[in-house]
Amino acid sequence: MAQRTHRYICLAGSMVRNFHTARFPRCDKVPMSNFDTGIPLPYKKLRQNLDCVKGRLGGPLTLSEKVLYSHLDEPDTQEIERGKSYLRLRPDRVALQDATAQMTLLQFISSGLKKVAVPSTVHCDHLIEAQISGDKDLARAKDLNKEVYDFLSSACAKYNLGFWKPGSGIIHQIILENYAFPGLLMIGTDSHTPNGGGLGCLCVGVGGADAVDVMANIPWELKCPTVIGCHLTGKISGWTSPKDVILKVAEILTVKGGTGAIVEYHGPGVESISCTGMATITNMGAEIGATTSIFPFNERMATYLCATGRGAIAEEAAKNKDLLVPDEGCKYDKVIEINLDTLEPLVNGPFTPDLAHPISKLGENSEKNGYPMDIKVSLIGSCTNSSYEDMGRCASIANDALSHGLKSCVPFNVTPGSEQVRATIARDGIIDILEKFGGTVLANACGPCIGQWDRKDVKMGEKNTIVTSYNRNFTGRNDANPATHCFVTSPEMATALAIAGRLDFNPLTDELTGKDGKMFKLKEPHGEELPAKGFDPGEDTYQAPPAKGDDVKVNVDPKSDRLQLLQPFEKWDGKDYIDLMVLIKIKGKCTTDHISAAGPWLKYRGHLDNISNNMFIGATNAENNEMNKVKNQKSGSFDAVPAVARDYKANKIRWCAVGEENYGEGSSREHAALEPRHLGGVAIIVKSFARIHETNLKKQGMLALTFANPGDYDKVQPSSKISLLNLKDLAPGKPVDAEIKNNGSSDKIQLNHTLNELQIKWFQAGSALNLMKELSAKGGDKK
């Protein structure tokens, strides 16, 4: 079987002696901390904290626990119980992408603080729409988004953040290439922040309000996760790829099976996976609801650190390896087993990332379920699969097809993950091969993966199939077309399927007809793990903050439709919520995409009032099975959801929304919490929440409540009025009493919550930001 080429050996003898920073300009140009080029790695401090915790807990610890507990704010007194206690943590850094950074920085500005307290960066990757090609799309984005980019650039300069300009690449790849190191604890305002777990980091996706806390030097609060062990045996080889590991995990755990847990990979199979392959796996862990995912420090990570100019970090990590691997005999809350020798390539979808089809069954399953068999577009890249290794392996498949006179029979879009990867694959001829194959190289940005795709080949509502190497495939996710059947798979499989153009092609067994009329089978993909000539950093796209940014002006035009300064939300008035209107009773899956759509709405991410016009427009109304059409209970007429909410707000009518399981799964976007709060909502009542969204609601002063009896969901009608009672007695662990009124009858039910004492103060103050400002004004303890 074809194997990945593993050319760099760093751990033999004295580690990384043959690698030099001078060979890799990026390391000199972008220091690990934008505060101080000489900042030491924190292993000494982490060891001290961990020794303190181990002395209290006794017994062996998982890797996840080691990294997490070594970042505790008060390791000597912190209560630690998996799944129950709330940990107060001190992350090492913060990362923001441009769509979420706008609201995050607007919140930070409103706090009145002078500069960020921890190393922080902003990455421009979300606002570039795929339309024609990389260069042209980038130029267009710079023009259309100039106001936003200028705001972000100036705010970064003023408040001491690093700024990665548009075209630099996707946030998670930039972090992996420049900032990640084994043992790092980082939060990022994007749900795929866990990508850094491929380099032994705990990187957690959060909402902007959490990021503001950390940037303001306030401990970050996280419910102590449980730990799921994923034991890998065997070796990755042939057509099987790292992507298939997480596609299999998604099948096993489902989209909510990782909620409240860290997934920790271990076992001998880990050694057969490259560092960027491990990052692929941890990146897509977001799709199972996991808090984050992590791999233990090993040779492949050291290899990658060396190749990206960070040999000194690899050497320090090796000296502290006992901190960066699990203890012998550590206990997991659950263990799943995957044998890489027998793992078959998978294609997951449509409409959910946990519906797995082995490639040998994909055609049969597609025919049985009525999926469109013909593929319309194939797309590779994104933050999940755009490494040098990914692109090289896809190029090997493309080259094999070209040698037989074939190329992609459908549009084939390629998204490099970073400027460094783009420049390197251009230098090494990989882009040339992919373009000859029929590929269009898009900008170094998120693009179609997040709906930034000006798609022209099908009409809205037209049933069609696309295959991608992306991570998420919710309804309408990529092109806003609810009839698009998106399947997520490895980039190798997406490339092979592009040649045949059909879902019923299996490259492991099926033959193709070459231009000469002869039958042939595609060779197993192969490619170098890392570039033999080293990485080419490409264009310099990094803006370091000035030594002193006090005099930098950050202007927000009051007339702007893109940016809007924030006004504080009203404090709780101390009264019960009586007879709340039900704005919408949502049926079925309700992700953050359903609550606050992306795509064309991304341009309003810095303007709360304008973006609130997309609130719940993608959610299905249980009353009529329609989207964006609910009954205004005051007027009796049907209207768009945001219009009804605005009417209720104008008439001082408070409302709630009701939903089902895993409400708010998907993106970390806090707009899905800000918008209901802005338009007069006070509570979201569901069967269960996704972790990030539940926290985002709490941060904005919303009551995030779950049915104590999930069957009570059926008691709520669109015309119901719901009262939340005895709120003055709101306390951790104590259910909220509620009453549902329906046409003269009433039902008394109980609603659960996970609010702790601090989070109850957020609710009472109107938001976490309000509380921060109150405490700051009083000179009190901001912890």
Stockholm file with secondary structure:
# STOCKHOLM 1.0

chainA/1-783         MAQRTHRYICLAGSMVRNFHTARFPRCDKVPMSNFDTGIPLPYKKLRQNLDCVKGRLGGPLTLSEKVLYSHLDEPDTQEIERGKSYLRLRPDRVALQDATAQMTLLQFISSGLKKVAVPSTVHCDHLIEAQISGDKDLARAKDLNKEVYDFLSSACAKYNLGFWKPGSGIIHQIILENYAFPGLLMIGTDSHTPNGGGLGCLCVGVGGADAVDVMANIPWELKCPTVIGCHLTGKISGWTSPKDVILKVAEILTVKGGTGAIVEYHGPGVESISCTGMATITNMGAEIGATTSIFPFNERMATYLCATGRGAIAEEAAKNKDLLVPDEGCKYDKVIEINLDTLEPLVNGPFTPDLAHPISKLGENSEKNGYPMDIKVSLIGSCTNSSYEDMGRCASIANDALSHGLKSCVPFNVTPGSEQVRATIARDGIIDILEKFGGTVLANACGPCIGQWDRKDVKMGEKNTIVTSYNRNFTGRNDANPATHCFVTSPEMATALAIAGRLDFNPLTDELTGKDGKMFKLKEPHGEELPAKGFDPGEDTYQAPPAKGDDVKVNVDPKSDRLQLLQPFEKWDGKDYIDLMVLIKIKGKCTTDHISAAGPWLKYRGHLDNISNNMFIGATNAENNEMNKVKNQKSGSFDAVPAVARDYKANKIRWCAVGEENYGEGSSREHAALEPRHLGGVAIIVKSFARIHETNLKKQGMLALTFANPGDYDKVQPSSKISLLNLKDLAPGKPVDAEIKNNGSSDKIQLNHTLNELQIKWFQAGSALNLMKELSAKGGDKK
#=GR chainA/1-783 SS CCCCBCCCCCSSSSTTTTCCGGGCHHHHHSCSSSSCTTCCCTHHHHHHHHHHHHHHHCSCCCHHHHHHHTTBSSTTTCCCCTTTSEEEECCSEEEEEHHHHHHHHHHHHHHTCSSCSSCEEEECCSSCCBSSCHHHHHHHHHHHTHHHHHHHHHHHHHHTCEEECTTSBCHHHHHHHHTCCTTCEEEESSTTGGGGGGGTCEEEECCHHHHHHHHTTCCEEEECCEEEEEEEESCCCTTCCHHHHHHHHHHHHTTTTTBTEEEEEESGGGGGSCHHHHHHHHHGGGGGTBSEEECCCCHHHHHHHHHTTCHHHHHHHHHTGGGSSCCTTCCCSEEEEEETTTCCCEEECSSSTTCEEEHHHHHHHHHHHTCCCBEEEEEEETTTBCSHHHHHHHHHHHHHHHHTTCCCSSCEEEECSBHHHHHHHHHTTHHHHHHHTTEEECCSSCGGGGTCBCCCSSCTTCCEEEEESCSCCCTTTTTSCTTEEEEEECHHHHHHHHHHCBTTCCTTTCCEECTTSCEECCCCCCCBSSCTTCCCCCSCCEECCCSCCTTCCCCCCTTCSSBCCCCCCCCCCSSCEEEEEEEEEBCSCCBHHHHBCCGGGGGGTBCHHHHGGGBTTTSEETTTTEESCEECTTTCCEECHHHHHHHHHHTTCCEEEECCTTBTBSCCCTHHHHHHHHTTEEEEEESCBCHHHHHHHHHTTCEEEEESSGGGGGGCCTTCEEEEECGGGCCTTCCEEEEEEETTEEEEEEEECCCCHHHHHHHHHTSHHHHHHHHHHHTCCCC
#=GC SS_cons         CCCCBCCCCCSSSSTTTTCCGGGCHHHHHSCSSSSCTTCCCTHHHHHHHHHHHHHHHCSCCCHHHHHHHTTBSSTTTCCCCTTTSEEEECCSEEEEEHHHHHHHHHHHHHHTCSSCSSCEEEECCSSCCBSSCHHHHHHHHHHHTHHHHHHHHHHHHHHTCEEECTTSBCHHHHHHHHTCCTTCEEEESSTTGGGGGGGTCEEEECCHHHHHHHHTTCCEEEECCEEEEEEEESCCCTTCCHHHHHHHHHHHHTTTTTBTEEEEEESGGGGGSCHHHHHHHHHGGGGGTBSEEECCCCHHHHHHHHHTTCHHHHHHHHHTGGGSSCCTTCCCSEEEEEETTTCCCEEECSSSTTCEEEHHHHHHHHHHHTCCCBEEEEEEETTTBCSHHHHHHHHHHHHHHHHTTCCCSSCEEEECSBHHHHHHHHHTTHHHHHHHTTEEECCSSCGGGGTCBCCCSSCTTCCEEEEESCSCCCTTTTTSCTTEEEEEECHHHHHHHHHHCBTTCCTTTCCEECTTSCEECCCCCCCBSSCTTCCCCCSCCEECCCSCCTTCCCCCCTTCSSBCCCCCCCCCCSSCEEEEEEEEEBCSCCBHHHHBCCGGGGGGTBCHHHHGGGBTTTSEETTTTEESCEECTTTCCEECHHHHHHHHHHTTCCEEEECCTTBTBSCCCTHHHHHHHHTTEEEEEESCBCHHHHHHHHHTTCEEEEESSGGGGGGCCTTCEEEEECGGGCCTTCCEEEEEEETTEEEEEEEECCCCHHHHHHHHHTSHHHHHHHHHHHTCCCC
//
